[in-house]
């Protein structure tokens, strides 16, 4: 039996999926760590926190995730206080719970338990009406690896310039 409902307009796909808006990006984590695996997680926020997130007042730079007692927690993430929050305002650096399936949490905890691996947030975004965090299982880079990454980026930039100038 066919579904009843609106037919898509001409030239538009039937379902485009939820709209994704990036709120904060942790570019420093991509420089300091080699990202081995990525995982999407929801995040439990209070009323004033979600208002600040929608306004883009989020900092992921020093944040990291831990697994404690079978639950994943995001530590040290800064969400600025809401201007009109009054006495109901939140604490900017509070520990926030990550919403993931139990199997995902167990797998992530097992992988992060290996020597030299950590869980860092790579970006925070709004997917539809829900706040989400993209977590990365990461291995720290050494100083010479960071220098090599900078050198590679500069080489790629010079090649791009040369190609554009030759056209």
Backbone as ProteinMPNN parsed JSONL, in Angstrom:
{"seq_chain_A": "XXXXXXXXXXXXXXXXXXXXXXXXXXXXXXXXXXXXXXXXXXXXXXXXXXXXXXXXXXXXXXXXXXXXXXXXXXXXXXXXXXXXXXXXXXXXXXXXXXXXXXXXXXXXXXXXXXXXXXXXXXXXXXXXXXXXXXXXXXXXXXXXXXXXXXXXXXXXXXXXXXXXXXX", "coords_chain_A": {"N_chain_A": [[0.833, -1.171, 0.0], [0.611, 2.172, -0.865], [2.173, 5.105, 0.501], [0.419, 7.898, 1.775], [0.533, 11.367, 1.23], [2.388, 14.448, 0.854], [3.501, 15.098, -2.421], [6.75, 15.226, -3.895], [8.069, 18.368, -4.995], [8.619, 19.424, -8.391], [11.856, 18.759, -9.565], [13.043, 18.687, -7.069], [14.465, 16.589, -4.555], [12.776, 13.849, -2.845], [13.258, 13.379, -0.043], [15.408, 15.179, 1.854], [16.701, 14.804, 4.187], [17.705, 15.549, 7.635], [18.615, 18.927, 8.413], [21.945, 19.991, 8.72], [23.936, 21.913, 10.779], [26.974, 23.255, 11.439], [28.304, 24.114, 14.535], [30.562, 24.428, 16.164], [34.032, 23.895, 15.602], [36.786, 21.807, 16.059], [39.633, 22.503, 15.208], [42.203, 22.41, 16.149], [42.488, 19.906, 17.312], [42.659, 18.249, 15.106], [45.17, 18.886, 14.234], [46.863, 18.299, 16.403], [46.446, 15.58, 16.84], [46.309, 12.258, 15.376], [43.562, 11.117, 13.771], [41.851, 8.211, 14.251], [39.365, 6.927, 14.189], [35.912, 7.838, 13.792], [32.987, 8.913, 15.56], [29.521, 9.509, 16.037], [27.722, 11.268, 18.5], [25.018, 12.04, 20.682], [24.256, 14.826, 22.842], [23.562, 15.662, 26.173], [21.876, 18.455, 27.152], [21.053, 21.45, 29.009], [18.331, 23.87, 29.182], [19.281, 26.602, 28.883], [21.781, 26.064, 27.905], [21.413, 24.928, 25.337], [20.423, 27.097, 24.007], [22.66, 28.809, 23.958], [24.339, 27.186, 22.443], [22.981, 27.124, 19.973], [23.414, 29.765, 19.318], [26.053, 29.662, 18.756], [28.074, 29.83, 20.668], [30.322, 28.206, 21.659], [33.159, 26.317, 22.761], [35.528, 23.995, 21.886], [38.17, 23.436, 22.278], [39.881, 22.525, 24.523], [38.564, 20.27, 25.289], [37.656, 16.864, 26.129], [36.729, 13.368, 26.061], [35.524, 10.891, 28.342], [35.009, 7.546, 29.584], [33.019, 6.427, 32.099], [31.773, 4.297, 34.537], [30.173, 2.898, 32.683], [29.055, 4.923, 31.152], [29.382, 7.625, 28.841], [31.163, 10.658, 29.042], [31.533, 14.143, 28.467], [34.153, 16.213, 29.002], [35.316, 19.383, 30.227], [34.366, 21.071, 28.204], [33.523, 24.194, 26.931], [30.654, 26.046, 27.171], [29.242, 29.029, 26.664], [27.648, 31.206, 29.073], [24.166, 31.98, 28.968], [22.894, 35.128, 28.049], [20.43, 36.127, 29.025], [19.785, 34.375, 31.025], [19.59, 34.523, 33.82], [18.92, 33.433, 37.17], [18.712, 30.777, 36.419], [20.754, 30.019, 34.861], [23.438, 28.078, 33.377], [26.419, 26.268, 34.401], [29.403, 27.072, 32.823], [31.583, 25.233, 32.283], [30.713, 22.655, 32.944], [30.447, 19.052, 33.397], [29.249, 17.078, 30.787], [26.814, 14.716, 29.713], [27.205, 12.201, 27.278], [25.227, 10.895, 24.695], [24.872, 7.765, 23.707], [24.665, 4.465, 22.21], [24.846, 1.544, 24.249], [26.567, -0.494, 23.351], [28.223, 0.924, 21.605], [29.515, 2.62, 23.415], [30.93, 0.778, 24.997], [32.645, -0.351, 23.08], [34.117, 1.932, 22.302], [35.319, 2.618, 24.755], [36.931, 0.381, 25.172], [38.715, 0.592, 23.002], [39.86, 3.099, 23.539], [41.2, 2.504, 25.833], [43.601, 1.464, 25.127], [47.146, 1.965, 24.938], [48.164, 5.305, 24.681], [45.934, 6.309, 23.287], [43.114, 8.472, 22.964], [39.926, 10.123, 23.464], [38.573, 12.63, 21.616], [36.578, 15.574, 21.038], [35.616, 16.484, 17.792], [33.948, 18.145, 16.305], [31.015, 20.141, 16.868], [27.605, 20.072, 16.227], [24.338, 20.944, 14.942], [21.792, 18.781, 14.263], [19.032, 18.655, 12.62], [16.815, 19.209, 15.144], [18.429, 18.513, 17.198], [21.354, 18.552, 19.269], [24.571, 17.495, 18.429], [27.679, 15.703, 18.777], [30.719, 15.152, 17.188], [32.879, 12.663, 17.755], [36.297, 11.709, 18.016], [38.486, 8.973, 17.891], [41.646, 9.16, 18.939], [45.201, 9.444, 18.371], [48.0, 10.826, 19.827], [50.159, 13.208, 18.251], [53.661, 13.451, 17.602], [56.182, 16.022, 17.997], [57.793, 16.213, 15.668], [56.099, 15.022, 13.822], [54.099, 16.911, 13.66], [55.482, 19.04, 12.526], [56.026, 17.925, 10.051], [53.428, 17.731, 9.023], [52.77, 20.442, 8.749], [54.661, 21.207, 6.833], [53.835, 19.601, 4.673], [51.287, 20.683, 4.186], [51.982, 23.305, 3.394], [53.438, 22.731, 1.061], [51.419, 21.584, -0.549], [49.814, 23.84, -0.826], [51.505, 25.561, -2.278], [51.74, 24.109, -4.675], [49.1, 24.208, -5.545], [48.872, 26.982, -6.003], [50.725, 27.278, -8.117], [49.501, 25.783, -10.113], [47.118, 27.248, -10.489], [48.202, 29.653, -11.445], [49.297, 28.856, -13.831], [47.148, 28.446, -15.432]], "CA_chain_A": [[0.0, 0.0, 0.0], [1.429, 3.374, -1.008], [2.012, 6.128, 1.536], [-0.261, 9.123, 1.367], [1.251, 12.542, 1.715], [2.781, 15.41, -0.176], [4.422, 14.654, -3.471], [7.844, 16.201, -4.013], [7.976, 19.343, -6.086], [9.452, 19.09, -9.549], [13.253, 19.166, -9.464], [13.543, 18.552, -5.702], [14.394, 15.21, -4.062], [11.672, 13.599, -1.921], [13.678, 13.571, 1.343], [16.781, 15.661, 1.905], [17.261, 14.492, 5.494], [17.765, 16.693, 8.545], [19.59, 19.967, 8.113], [23.094, 19.953, 9.623], [24.592, 23.208, 10.922], [28.132, 23.146, 12.317], [28.332, 25.179, 15.53], [31.951, 24.613, 16.594], [34.956, 22.972, 14.96], [38.017, 21.703, 16.826], [40.718, 22.366, 14.239], [43.433, 22.115, 16.882], [42.556, 18.456, 17.527], [43.111, 17.629, 13.847], [46.598, 19.153, 14.132], [47.573, 17.649, 17.508], [46.193, 14.142, 16.892], [45.922, 11.479, 14.206], [42.224, 10.606, 14.053], [41.763, 6.835, 13.777], [37.97, 6.553, 13.98], [34.966, 8.9, 14.142], [31.714, 8.432, 16.082], [28.562, 10.566, 16.334], [27.049, 11.101, 19.789], [24.162, 13.121, 21.137], [24.763, 15.428, 24.075], [22.481, 16.1, 27.055], [22.056, 19.868, 27.481], [19.948, 22.124, 29.688], [17.661, 24.873, 28.346], [20.115, 27.75, 28.541], [22.926, 25.576, 27.131], [21.047, 24.75, 23.937], [20.297, 28.444, 23.433], [24.019, 29.261, 23.674], [24.855, 26.365, 21.339], [22.372, 27.626, 18.734], [24.047, 31.058, 19.036], [27.432, 29.405, 18.356], [28.992, 30.243, 21.739], [30.877, 26.939, 22.133], [34.59, 26.146, 22.557], [35.897, 22.588, 22.043], [39.629, 23.319, 22.221], [40.491, 21.731, 25.587], [37.614, 19.23, 25.687], [37.96, 15.459, 25.893], [35.663, 12.485, 26.541], [35.925, 9.739, 29.153], [33.951, 6.584, 29.869], [33.002, 6.119, 33.53], [30.593, 3.555, 34.989], [29.343, 2.519, 31.542], [28.499, 6.092, 30.485], [30.378, 8.512, 28.242], [31.051, 12.028, 29.533], [32.355, 15.147, 27.804], [34.756, 17.026, 30.05], [36.052, 20.607, 29.922], [33.834, 21.798, 27.046], [33.0, 25.485, 27.374], [29.464, 26.625, 26.533], [29.095, 30.321, 27.342], [26.373, 31.456, 29.752], [23.151, 32.699, 28.189], [22.801, 36.487, 28.607], [19.153, 36.333, 29.72], [19.516, 33.176, 31.808], [19.262, 34.837, 35.205], [19.323, 32.421, 38.155], [18.612, 29.444, 35.829], [21.881, 29.832, 33.944], [24.242, 26.873, 33.586], [27.849, 26.423, 34.643], [29.993, 26.931, 31.476], [32.503, 24.109, 32.109], [30.218, 21.454, 33.623], [30.586, 17.779, 32.701], [28.01, 16.787, 30.075], [26.661, 13.314, 29.346], [27.091, 11.894, 25.857], [24.16, 9.933, 24.467], [25.301, 6.752, 22.737], [24.236, 3.111, 22.528], [25.735, 0.879, 25.195], [27.598, -1.217, 22.594], [29.166, 1.933, 21.113], [30.308, 3.092, 24.554], [31.851, -0.289, 25.382], [33.668, -0.445, 22.022], [34.954, 3.128, 22.387], [36.113, 2.522, 25.982], [37.943, -0.659, 24.959], [39.726, 1.129, 22.095], [40.56, 4.206, 24.198], [42.014, 1.946, 26.896], [44.918, 1.132, 24.606], [48.155, 2.967, 25.275], [48.349, 6.455, 23.798], [44.717, 6.71, 22.588], [42.184, 9.295, 23.726], [38.707, 10.476, 22.738], [38.468, 14.088, 21.55], [35.494, 16.055, 20.18], [36.125, 17.127, 16.583], [33.045, 19.247, 15.979], [29.678, 20.112, 17.458], [26.684, 20.544, 15.206], [22.914, 20.735, 15.139], [21.235, 17.9, 13.24], [17.615, 18.869, 12.865], [16.64, 19.962, 16.388], [19.263, 17.884, 18.224], [22.778, 18.873, 19.304], [25.393, 16.296, 18.282], [29.123, 15.896, 18.855], [31.497, 14.151, 16.457], [34.034, 12.28, 18.561], [37.347, 11.01, 17.286], [39.461, 8.175, 18.633], [42.84, 9.846, 18.461], [46.534, 9.143, 18.882], [48.757, 12.078, 19.845], [51.278, 13.354, 17.319], [54.921, 13.954, 18.139], [56.53, 17.333, 17.457], [58.276, 16.109, 14.292], [54.937, 14.737, 12.98], [53.401, 18.179, 13.46], [56.28, 19.802, 11.551], [55.824, 17.275, 8.753], [52.084, 18.1, 8.569], [52.844, 21.842, 8.306], [55.426, 21.217, 5.59], [52.984, 19.021, 3.629], [50.229, 21.654, 3.892], [52.586, 24.403, 2.627], [53.764, 22.202, -0.264], [50.16, 21.48, -1.287], [49.372, 25.204, -1.124], [52.357, 26.063, -3.369], [51.364, 23.39, -5.904], [47.821, 24.79, -5.964], [49.15, 28.306, -6.576], [51.398, 27.099, -9.404], [48.497, 25.292, -11.07], [46.221, 28.359, -10.799], [48.924, 30.656, -12.23], [49.577, 28.344, -15.179], [45.912, 28.47, -16.216]], "C_chain_A": [[0.886, 1.246, 0.0], [1.136, 4.356, 0.117], [1.266, 7.319, 0.961], [0.511, 10.291, 1.932], [1.584, 13.456, 0.568], [3.707, 14.764, -1.183], [5.537, 15.682, -3.574], [7.625, 17.13, -5.191], [8.921, 18.944, -7.203], [10.87, 19.612, -9.338], [13.843, 19.06, -8.076], [13.462, 17.093, -5.273], [13.3, 15.063, -3.006], [12.076, 13.876, -0.474], [15.148, 13.983, 1.369], [17.443, 15.334, 3.235], [17.307, 15.723, 6.366], [18.873, 17.66, 8.164], [20.696, 19.934, 9.156], [23.796, 21.305, 9.595], [25.746, 23.044, 11.908], [28.201, 24.364, 13.229], [29.763, 25.488, 15.939], [32.807, 23.53, 15.957], [36.264, 22.984, 15.748], [39.181, 21.445, 15.867], [42.028, 21.995, 14.922], [43.599, 20.606, 17.1], [43.047, 17.752, 16.267], [44.601, 17.834, 13.638], [47.384, 18.367, 15.174], [47.459, 16.131, 17.508], [46.006, 13.55, 15.493], [44.59, 10.839, 14.555], [42.096, 9.22, 13.421], [40.335, 6.43, 13.431], [37.073, 7.693, 14.434], [33.637, 8.286, 14.564], [30.816, 9.646, 16.345], [27.881, 10.256, 17.661], [26.142, 12.298, 20.043], [24.757, 13.681, 22.413], [23.576, 15.953, 24.874], [22.761, 17.528, 27.516], [20.845, 20.394, 28.234], [19.385, 23.199, 28.753], [18.54, 26.032, 27.937], [21.328, 27.321, 27.727], [22.573, 25.462, 25.649], [20.866, 26.104, 23.259], [21.672, 29.001, 23.084], [24.633, 28.478, 22.523], [24.293, 26.865, 20.021], [22.961, 28.977, 18.33], [25.52, 30.89, 18.659], [28.464, 29.762, 19.407], [29.573, 29.015, 22.439], [32.372, 26.899, 21.835], [34.954, 24.697, 22.87], [37.391, 22.385, 22.24], [40.225, 22.383, 23.272], [39.627, 20.545, 26.014], [38.13, 17.829, 25.359], [36.814, 14.631, 26.471], [36.263, 11.34, 27.34], [34.726, 8.815, 29.305], [34.09, 6.186, 31.331], [31.694, 5.422, 33.864], [29.633, 3.24, 33.839], [28.676, 3.68, 30.831], [29.633, 6.963, 29.96], [30.098, 9.949, 28.692], [31.993, 12.941, 28.755], [32.844, 16.13, 28.861], [35.349, 18.307, 29.441], [35.596, 21.314, 28.644], [33.191, 23.081, 27.56], [31.807, 25.889, 26.52], [29.156, 27.885, 27.324], [27.717, 30.455, 27.985], [25.448, 32.247, 28.833], [22.918, 34.053, 28.854], [21.549, 36.676, 29.457], [18.796, 35.168, 30.627], [19.117, 33.439, 33.246], [19.727, 33.744, 36.151], [19.297, 30.995, 37.6], [19.765, 29.135, 34.887], [22.704, 28.612, 34.336], [25.691, 27.236, 33.907], [28.573, 26.163, 33.315], [30.86, 25.686, 31.271], [32.008, 22.809, 32.745], [30.43, 20.213, 32.76], [29.242, 17.427, 32.08], [27.977, 15.334, 29.625], [26.519, 13.182, 27.835], [26.088, 10.767, 25.678], [24.559, 8.997, 23.331], [24.708, 5.407, 23.144], [25.284, 2.449, 23.408], [26.879, 0.157, 24.476], [28.661, -0.257, 22.063], [30.085, 2.405, 22.234], [31.34, 2.05, 24.945], [32.986, -0.401, 24.369], [34.653, 0.722, 22.111], [35.857, 3.071, 23.619], [37.23, 1.493, 25.817], [39.068, -0.126, 24.072], [40.536, 2.235, 22.765], [41.454, 3.704, 25.331], [43.401, 1.552, 26.438], [45.873, 2.293, 24.875], [48.222, 4.085, 24.226], [47.114, 6.907, 23.054], [43.812, 7.505, 23.521], [40.974, 9.596, 22.854], [38.58, 11.996, 22.784], [37.267, 14.478, 20.683], [36.084, 16.807, 18.984], [35.254, 18.296, 16.15], [31.727, 19.051, 16.692], [28.746, 20.713, 16.427], [25.249, 20.274, 15.621], [22.414, 19.905, 13.972], [19.733, 17.899, 13.464], [17.486, 19.737, 14.104], [17.548, 19.454, 17.504], [20.72, 18.326, 18.114], [23.565, 17.567, 19.287], [26.861, 16.685, 18.389], [29.769, 14.786, 18.041], [32.764, 13.892, 17.267], [35.039, 11.553, 17.693], [38.22, 10.219, 18.241], [40.813, 8.6, 18.087], [44.113, 9.356, 19.137], [47.351, 10.416, 18.759], [49.921, 12.067, 18.873], [52.506, 13.857, 18.071], [55.226, 15.292, 17.465], [56.988, 17.241, 16.003], [57.14, 15.739, 13.33], [54.169, 16.018, 12.673], [54.144, 19.028, 12.435], [56.079, 19.238, 10.15], [54.452, 17.643, 8.174], [52.066, 19.539, 8.05], [53.561, 21.926, 6.964], [54.591, 20.672, 4.432], [51.892, 20.004, 3.208], [50.784, 22.805, 3.053], [52.945, 23.955, 1.21], [52.51, 22.098, -1.124], [49.656, 22.853, -1.709], [50.178, 25.787, -2.29], [52.02, 25.387, -4.697], [50.057, 23.947, -6.446], [47.998, 26.156, -6.594], [49.764, 28.196, -7.948], [50.406, 26.644, -10.478], [47.562, 26.432, -11.476], [46.911, 29.412, -11.683], [49.175, 30.182, -13.663], [48.32, 28.362, -16.049], [45.643, 29.793, -16.771]], "O_chain_A": [[1.818, 1.342, 0.799], [0.015, 4.435, 0.62], [1.462, 7.695, -0.194], [1.084, 10.193, 3.017], [1.118, 13.263, -0.555], [4.586, 13.978, -0.829], [5.307, 16.873, -3.365], [7.081, 16.748, -6.227], [9.895, 18.221, -6.989], [11.061, 20.772, -8.975], [15.034, 19.317, -7.901], [12.484, 16.418, -5.593], [12.937, 16.038, -2.347], [11.333, 14.532, 0.256], [16.022, 13.223, 0.953], [18.642, 15.568, 3.393], [16.99, 16.822, 5.911], [19.924, 17.264, 7.661], [20.416, 19.857, 10.352], [24.2, 21.786, 8.537], [25.525, 22.73, 13.078], [28.163, 25.503, 12.763], [30.146, 26.652, 16.052], [32.367, 22.392, 15.79], [36.789, 24.051, 16.067], [39.652, 20.315, 15.733], [42.872, 21.331, 14.321], [44.717, 20.091, 17.077], [43.773, 16.762, 16.355], [45.239, 17.046, 12.94], [48.45, 17.829, 14.873], [48.29, 15.454, 18.114], [45.602, 14.24, 14.558], [44.497, 10.096, 15.532], [42.217, 9.071, 12.205], [40.117, 5.673, 12.484], [37.424, 8.434, 15.353], [33.205, 7.275, 14.01], [31.286, 10.683, 16.815], [27.505, 9.112, 17.917], [26.461, 13.426, 19.666], [25.657, 13.081, 23.001], [22.69, 16.608, 24.324], [23.76, 17.785, 28.188], [19.745, 19.854, 28.115], [19.908, 23.409, 27.659], [18.553, 26.415, 26.767], [21.857, 28.109, 26.943], [23.364, 25.864, 24.796], [21.13, 26.24, 22.064], [21.839, 29.606, 22.025], [25.368, 29.041, 21.713], [25.035, 27.018, 19.05], [23.006, 29.305, 17.144], [26.172, 31.863, 18.282], [29.629, 29.977, 19.07], [29.359, 28.8, 23.632], [32.814, 27.382, 20.793], [34.721, 24.221, 23.981], [37.834, 21.243, 22.359], [41.019, 21.513, 22.917], [39.937, 19.884, 27.005], [38.928, 17.639, 24.441], [36.023, 15.129, 27.272], [37.366, 10.876, 27.053], [33.577, 9.239, 29.174], [35.127, 5.679, 31.756], [30.621, 5.911, 33.51], [28.416, 3.309, 34.01], [27.811, 3.459, 29.984], [30.708, 7.03, 30.558], [28.95, 10.393, 28.719], [33.114, 12.553, 28.426], [32.049, 16.791, 29.528], [35.816, 18.313, 28.303], [36.364, 22.078, 28.06], [32.41, 23.055, 28.511], [31.926, 26.055, 25.306], [28.844, 27.819, 28.513], [26.74, 29.886, 27.499], [25.892, 33.068, 28.031], [22.761, 34.13, 30.073], [21.607, 37.321, 30.504], [17.627, 34.987, 30.967], [18.375, 32.651, 33.834], [20.807, 33.183, 35.965], [19.813, 30.084, 38.248], [19.758, 28.115, 34.197], [22.67, 28.17, 35.485], [26.122, 28.371, 33.705], [28.365, 25.102, 32.726], [30.866, 25.132, 30.172], [32.821, 21.938, 33.055], [30.575, 20.312, 31.541], [28.214, 17.468, 32.755], [28.996, 14.786, 29.204], [25.803, 13.953, 27.196], [26.102, 9.794, 26.431], [24.581, 9.381, 22.162], [24.295, 5.228, 24.29], [26.472, 2.761, 23.317], [28.022, 0.189, 24.932], [29.851, -0.574, 22.067], [31.287, 2.571, 22.031], [32.496, 2.385, 25.2], [34.151, -0.53, 24.747], [35.865, 0.532, 22.01], [37.031, 3.433, 23.542], [38.351, 1.716, 26.275], [40.243, -0.362, 24.354], [41.752, 2.31, 22.589], [42.374, 4.41, 25.746], [44.288, 1.326, 27.262], [45.457, 3.443, 25.02], [48.323, 3.819, 23.028], [47.216, 7.824, 22.24], [43.755, 7.238, 24.722], [40.995, 9.354, 21.647], [38.49, 12.582, 23.862], [36.966, 13.797, 19.703], [36.95, 17.666, 19.151], [35.76, 19.317, 15.685], [31.368, 17.936, 17.072], [29.055, 21.741, 15.823], [24.982, 19.484, 16.527], [22.593, 20.286, 12.815], [19.223, 17.238, 14.369], [17.979, 20.865, 14.13], [17.445, 19.917, 18.64], [21.257, 18.46, 17.014], [23.262, 16.643, 20.042], [27.242, 17.827, 18.132], [29.412, 13.616, 18.182], [33.604, 14.775, 17.441], [34.67, 10.861, 16.745], [38.645, 10.732, 19.276], [41.093, 8.419, 16.902], [44.113, 8.921, 20.289], [47.389, 11.024, 17.689], [50.586, 11.048, 18.694], [52.394, 14.593, 19.051], [54.592, 15.647, 16.471], [56.622, 18.087, 15.187], [57.196, 16.093, 12.152], [53.653, 16.194, 11.569], [53.526, 19.661, 11.579], [55.976, 19.988, 9.18], [54.327, 17.846, 6.966], [51.43, 19.828, 7.037], [53.116, 22.635, 6.062], [54.632, 21.218, 3.33], [51.604, 20.146, 2.019], [50.135, 23.241, 2.102], [52.774, 24.718, 0.259], [52.527, 22.48, -2.294], [49.135, 23.018, -2.811], [49.617, 26.427, -3.18], [52.019, 26.044, -5.738], [49.91, 24.139, -7.653], [47.36, 26.468, -7.599], [49.381, 28.931, -8.858], [50.48, 27.087, -11.624], [47.241, 26.581, -12.655], [46.278, 29.994, -12.564], [49.256, 30.988, -14.59], [48.418, 28.3, -17.274], [44.638, 29.981, -17.458]]}, "name": "protein", "num_of_chains": 1, "seq": "XXXXXXXXXXXXXXXXXXXXXXXXXXXXXXXXXXXXXXXXXXXXXXXXXXXXXXXXXXXXXXXXXXXXXXXXXXXXXXXXXXXXXXXXXXXXXXXXXXXXXXXXXXXXXXXXXXXXXXXXXXXXXXXXXXXXXXXXXXXXXXXXXXXXXXXXXXXXXXXXXXXXXXX"}
